[in-house]
Amino acid sequence: MNAPEPESMAELIADCADIPSSLRAERSYLPLPRAATHWEVDDACLAQVQDLDEYV
């Protein structure tokens, strides 16, 4: 079955309203963000940016 293209926004909205609820996707909510883990600068990280002032 081919549905004709809607000719107006109102027709498109009416077509969408006719979609059975069983075919519509359920709303899935995003989980709450996790707390950030504690982060420390180690010697390897510090070595990567040691000469950063030369590039700024």
N, C-alpha and C positions, 0 to 999 in steps of 0.2 A: 504494500500500500504506500503510495507516495502522497504526502501531504503537500498542498499548494503553499508556495511561499507567502508569508503574510505581507500585506500591502501597507500596513500602518503599525505604529508602535502599539496601539490599543489592541489590534488583532493579535500581535505577537504575545502580549500580556495575557490575553484571553486564552490563547493556545497553551501557554505555559500553565495557567491555572487549571486547565483540564487534565494535566498529567496526574495519573493516580499516585497517591501517597506511597504506595508500595514500590513504585519505581523511582521515587526520589531518594537521594542519598541521605542517610541520617547525618545529623551534625555530629562531628567528632571534635571534641574540644582538645586543645593542646594541653599537655601536662604542664604543671607549674615548673618554672625553672629551678634547677638544683642550685644549692649554695656553692659558691666558688671555693675551690680547694685552696689551701694556703700555698703561696708561691714564694720562693726565695731565690735570689740571684746567687748562682754558684760561680766558681772560678772559670768554668768553661764558657758560661754565658757572658761574664764580664770580659773575657778575652776577645769575644766577637765584636764588642763595641768599644774596646779600649782606645782606638784611634779615631773615634767618631768625630771629634772636633776638627779633624783635618778635612772632612767632607761637608761640614755645615757652613 
